[in-house]
Amino acid sequence: MFDNPTEQREKKVSVITINEIRYEGALHLISPNEQKVTLKNVRVLGTEDRKVANPIAPCSDIFEYVALGGANIKSLKLYEYVEVKPTSTRFSASYNYARAEAVY
């Protein structure tokens, strides 16, 4: 499918939980039986500017995997892959995404 082995196709996802915490990462797995969504290479962006009783600060760590139960997901934004162009022999790519959104 790709001419260059460093090219990859991943779907970027942004999830906001019912606690107003935003997670952003690559979609790893959707498990309908377990009713959960698993992301990889995840950044926790905290509650940002959303109004909550107990604000959560962003975390600078990148988590390998985060699994979120479907009942805890308020909204999920899926950024569809449009284009990947490697810029060097190391993995470095520019991505353009179109957005699809599901709000529960």
C-alpha positions in Angstrom: 0.0 0.0 0.0 2.9 2.4 0.8 5.9 2.9 -1.4 8.1 3.7 1.6 8.3 1.5 4.7 8.5 4.5 7.0 5.1 5.6 5.9 2.3 4.7 8.3 -1.4 5.2 8.5 -2.8 5.9 12.0 -6.0 7.6 13.1 -5.5 10.4 15.5 -8.1 10.5 18.2 -9.2 13.1 20.8 -11.4 11.8 23.7 -13.0 13.9 26.4 -14.3 11.9 29.4 -17.3 12.6 31.5 -14.9 14.1 34.0 -13.9 16.6 31.2 -10.3 15.3 30.9 -9.0 15.2 27.3 -6.8 12.4 26.0 -5.1 12.6 22.6 -3.4 9.7 20.8 -3.5 7.1 18.0 -6.4 4.8 17.9 -5.2 1.3 18.9 -8.3 -0.7 19.5 -12.1 -0.5 19.8 -13.5 -3.4 21.7 -17.3 -3.6 21.4 -17.5 -6.7 23.7 -15.6 -4.9 26.5 -17.1 -1.5 25.6 -13.7 0.3 25.6 -11.5 2.3 23.4 -7.7 1.9 23.6 -5.3 4.7 22.5 -1.5 4.5 22.1 1.1 7.1 22.5 -1.3 9.1 24.6 -1.0 12.7 25.9 -3.2 13.7 28.8 -4.3 17.3 28.3 -6.2 17.6 31.5 -9.5 19.6 31.8 -8.0 22.6 29.9 -10.6 25.5 30.0 -13.6 23.3 30.7 -15.5 24.3 33.8 -15.1 21.6 36.5 -15.1 21.5 40.3 -11.5 20.0 40.4 -9.4 21.0 37.4 -6.8 18.6 36.2 -3.5 19.9 34.9 -2.0 18.5 31.6 0.7 15.8 32.0 4.0 16.1 30.1 4.4 12.3 30.0 3.4 10.2 26.9 1.7 7.0 27.9 2.2 3.9 25.8 -1.5 2.8 26.1 -4.6 4.2 27.8 -7.9 2.2 27.8 -11.1 4.2 28.3 -14.5 2.6 29.2 -17.3 3.5 26.8 -19.5 4.7 29.7 -16.8 7.2 30.6 -16.5 8.8 27.2 -18.3 12.1 26.7 -17.0 12.8 23.2 -14.7 11.2 20.7 -13.1 13.0 17.7 -11.5 10.9 15.0 -9.1 12.7 12.7 -9.1 10.7 9.4 -5.8 10.1 7.6 -5.4 12.2 4.5 -1.7 12.3 3.6 1.6 11.2 4.9 4.9 12.4 3.4 8.2 11.3 5.0 10.7 14.1 5.1 13.8 12.1 5.9 15.1 8.5 6.4 14.2 8.8 10.0 10.6 8.5 10.9 9.4 12.1 10.4 6.2 12.8 8.6 3.7 15.6 8.0 0.1 14.7 8.5 -3.1 16.3 7.3 -6.3 15.2 9.0 -9.9 15.7 8.4 -12.2 15.5 11.4 -15.0 13.2 12.2 -16.8 13.6 15.5 -19.0 11.4 17.7 -20.6 12.8 20.8 -22.3 10.5 23.2 
